[in-house]
Amino acid sequence: MSAEPPTPAQQNVDIIRMAQRLEQRLAERGALGRGLGEYARSLRGQLPDEVLHDIMKINRVRNDLVHRNIDLPLSRRDRESLQASYERAVEHLGRGDLEARSGLRVNPWALAAALLLAALLVWLALTQGPR
């Protein structure tokens, strides 16, 4: 008795899991942001362009599957291309070629918001204070 071949949705779950594993590896290396795409972009300059391209390709397909249609059937060629991209990215990240971030990690948007809030408070104190 042979098992039924997996449905497109079952096959696509593997792609989503690939993205989750890459996300975890990037987070372990100090990536900032929410999700795989932001993590990868936060490490631009530390990742070779080819690896960044591979990760972003997986991210685009993952987003299409999750946000549009998990049952979307991908061609065998597309699946093989994604698998090759995943293997290249994991090979690179596994070799430790990513430079370790040193020092304090600061989210630039949080820093900008804090500075803006401080400036607003100073302005309010100067313009609305006792006369």
N, C-alpha and C positions, 0 to 999 in steps of 0.2 A: 504494500500500500504506500503510495507516495503522498507526501504532504503537499497541501495546496501552496502555490507560490504566494509570496506576500503581496498584499494589496499596495497600490501606490501610497496610501496613507501610512502603512506600516514601513514601507521603504523610506518615506520622507522623514519619519521619526529619526532615522539614523542620521540624516543631515542636521536635524535640530540638535541631536546629541553631539555631533561634531562641533557645532557652533558653541555649545555649552562647555565642552572640554577646552576649546581654544580660549574662550572667555576666562575660564579658571586659570589657565596657564599665564595669560596676560595679566590678570589681576595679581597673581603671585609675584609677578615681576614689576609691580608698581604702577600698572596702568590706571588711569583715572577716567571717570565717566560712568555712563549707564549703558551697559550692553556692549556687545562685541565691536560694533563699528566705532563707537566713541573710544573704547579701550585701545583699539588698533591705532586710531588717529592720534591718541595722546602719546603714543610711542613713536610717532613719525620722526625720522632722523636717527632712531635707535634700531629700527628694523630696515632691512634692505627693501628696496622698492618692490621686488618680486614677491617677497613674503607678505608685505602689506597688500599688494594686489590680490594674492591668493586668499588672504583673510577676508578682504572686502567682497570678493566674489562669493565666498561661502555666506557671508552676512547678507548679501542681496538676495540670494536664493532662499535662505532661512526666513528672511522677512516676508518674501512673497508667499512662502508656504504657510507661515503662521498668520499673517494678516489678510491674506487673500483666499487661499484655498489649499488646505492640507491634502486634499485628494488629487491635486494637480499631478498628473503623471509626467515624470521627467524622462527624457530619452536615455537609453543606455549610455550613449556618448556623453551626455551632460552629467550623468552620475559618475562616470569614470573620470571626467575632467575635475569634478568636485573632489572626488576621492584623492586624485593626484595632488590637487591644491592643498588639501588637508594634510596629506603625508609630508609635503614639502615644508609646510608651516610647522608641523609638529617636530620634524627633523631639526629644523633651525632652532626652535625654542628649546628643544631637548638638549641641544649641544651647548646651550648656555652662551650663545653668541650675542645675546641681548645684554647691553651694558646695564649693570645694576644702578639704580637710582640711589644716589647718596643724599644724606641730609634729610631735612624736613620736607615732607611732601605737602604742597599747598595747592589747593584748587584755585586757579586764577580768577574764576568767576566769583567765588566766595570772598576772595581778597578784595576784588573790585567792589563788591556789594558792601563789605565792611568799611572800606574807605569812603564810599559814597555816603553811608549812614553817618559816619563820624563827621564828615564835612557838613552834612545837613544839620546835625546836632549843634555844631559850632555856630553855624549861621543862625539857627533859631535862638541860641543863647545870646548872640550879639545883637540880633534885631528885635527880639521879644522880651529881653531881660528888663529888670527894673530901670526906671528912668529918673 
